[in-house]
Structures are given as C-alpha cells and as structure tokens.
Amino acid sequence: LDFSPRYGVIDYLNEDVDITQVLYRVAETNMFVIPGRPTGDSPMDLMSSSRVSKFHKLLKGMFPKCYIFYDMPPTLRVDDAVIFEDKDCNLVVTSESKTSVDDLYQTMELLSGQEMLGYVLNKSKHGSRISKYGYSYYGYGGGEGYGNHSPPR
C-alpha cells in the first residue's frame, strides 16, 4: 500500500490511541486497513487478551456488512492463527514457490475443526490455464496438482 503508518493495531490494543487513529482508508476503494508495525511488545500476549475480543466486536459494529481480514504470520511458524479465536473463518494464502504440499497439509490439519473460507495460491508458475470449459488445472483424473497425496476433503 506504500504508506508508513504512525499507529497500528498494537497501539490500539495497548490503549495508547483511539480506533480512529489506526484506521487508514485505501484510496479509491471502500477498504480500510489497520496496520501492524514492529514493536518490542509480545504480540501474542495482546492477541490472546480480552482487548482483541472487544476490538473485533467494535470493528463488527462499525462495519456490520463487511469482511474483516486479519493478516497472520505463517501458521507453521507461529500458532497465532490457531489460537486467535476472534474470527469468523480462515482464508489460507500460500505461495507455490515457498510452501510444500506437506506444509499445506500440516496447516490444514492444524486448522481442522475451524471454519474455512478457502485457499489462495499465489505466485504459481503455472499461471492461469483456462479453457473454454473452465479450469484445466483441477487435479481430477491425471492427478496433476495433488502429487502423491489424496485431494483435500
């Protein structure tokens, strides 16, 4: 987004600033961003506090018909996404060039039992392979796309 925020979500959760000081509107869109920023504090202490639940409820009240996305660290490195309860569902965004199939299956296992919105594959070397009948990279029949694993259920 090419901006350097003065305040972020940690400042709000620490009760240093008001919610209006951390909400940044993305130009020419209907989107707002509440950025994170580097801090010396332990974000997990704050993320597991009751303040996050109040923060989530405040945002849901301010934007009742909107999606609220929390950009979390990679699930296998830090368990924020697993223990962060104030969310409606998970959307896993992964990079083909950085995420192995085994890591993706391990992530799916960690998030099992939680509501899933879906998966997004970024940086695919295959690009878009669309035919007049739809997507050809489906993994059905020839098994392309699934490697040696069964398709996700």
Helices and strands as residue ranges (DSSP letters): H 9-13, G 19-21, E 24-25, E 32-33, H 43-47, H 50-62, H 80-83, E 90-95, H 101-110, E 116-122, E 130-131, E 134-135
